[in-house]
Amino acid sequence: MKPTTMRNAYCAVLLVILVMGVLLSPLFPTVARAADTLELRVGDRNQLFSSLHGASWLSSDRFVASVTDTGKVEAKGVGIAEIKARVDGKEQRRTLLVRAPKGTPTYPSRDSLHRALLQAAAEYKERYTFQFTIKNLPLQDELAEKAIMAYFPNSEEFFAAYCRELHFSFVWVNGSASESLVEATCTFKYASAAEVAASYQGQSPTLSSDAQVLKARCDEIIQELGLRSMKTRYERVLAVHDYIVKNARYDETALNKSNRYPDSYTAFGVLVEGKGVCQSYAEAMKLLLNAVGVACDYVVGYTYENHAWNRVQLDDGNWYNVDATWDDPLPDVEGSADHSYFCVTDQKLRKTHTWTDTRNRCTSTEYSYDKIAALLKRP
């Protein structure tokens, strides 16, 4: 999410934090960054850092492990998650490795199922049905359902396809105590941007009322900015970035309230209502750029809280990070756009952002904003 007053007050409180750190260090020893790994199985619960009081807690992947405001973690799905606790400017971390319970299914592999479901989501399919076997687990075993559900990938990567929810149902086909055949169906629930994206890809979906409004707005913006007539991808990315930052405001009211303010978590919020949180900024960037032929990833990670931004592929074939949310001044300054997080490398972004997505690494500085701006100023 967007660092609100924390960014503006950083310099003012830095000295206080340093002094308090010295005073409190004997009472609050800092855990090394490379914390040891705790292994859990799906369904396990564990209390982390029980001596911490008043801490704020964050899980890097809520589909792998969740954490309560008292530090209790629950293993949700197979994978790796990092749990962070912050108190008085100090931070502790613990890495969780979550394994499946006994009876792990075969698809033949979890990775292949993950790829198949991502492909189905990318094609905006309503559902995907498949069969797999589960071994060494009796049909009546209470762990059977838990083992199957733990096997299903449920990752925020699906947000890249505007997919908001995955629902699984399954039926036993046949089997014995040693091996069973199961048929499962995954049903996808998409944001309205999925319908718009599909229409830009040449498909002919029946657009919902929200999707019709969103597509009309996208068409207006594309026409207003002249995106299709621009010669370079860099020009298109800069134009979309600046338009969104200058015309939208960060919706602080909706922060952590997606059920009450759903539009602020989709492209509809930023593009139609003029406000949204980071998911809305990133989804709007992806929707507009993909519509005019620019490859654009939706990236999920975290900063002070869970966060989303983009990676774009420019004219040199390289990928660059773009965080429109963090380039939007807060409090909002209408018509103003920062470029501190425009076309930056992974190395620079890791000073403030963390993520586990390894797609399309960003290492080039060829199209850094400062470099291009300097070239444009030359006589």
Secondary structure, DSSP 8 states (H G I E B T S, - for coil): ----HHHHHHHHHHHHHHHHHHHHTTTS----SS--EEEEETT-EEE-STT--S-EEEES-TTTEEE-TTSEEEE-SSEEEEEEEEETTEEEEEEEEEE--SS-EESS-HHHHHHHHHHHHHTT-SEEEEEEEEES--TT-THHHHHHHHHS---GGGGGGTEEEEEEEEEEEEE-SSEEEEEEEEEEEE-HHHHHHHHHTT------HHHHHHHHHHHHHHHHHTGGG-SSHHHHHHHHHHHHHHH-EE-GGGTT-TTT-GGGGSHHIIIIISEE-HHHHHHHHHHHHHHTT--EEEEEEESSSEEEEEEEE-TTS-EEEE-TTTTS-SS--TT----TTEEE-HHHHTTT-B----SS-----TT-HHHHHHHHH--
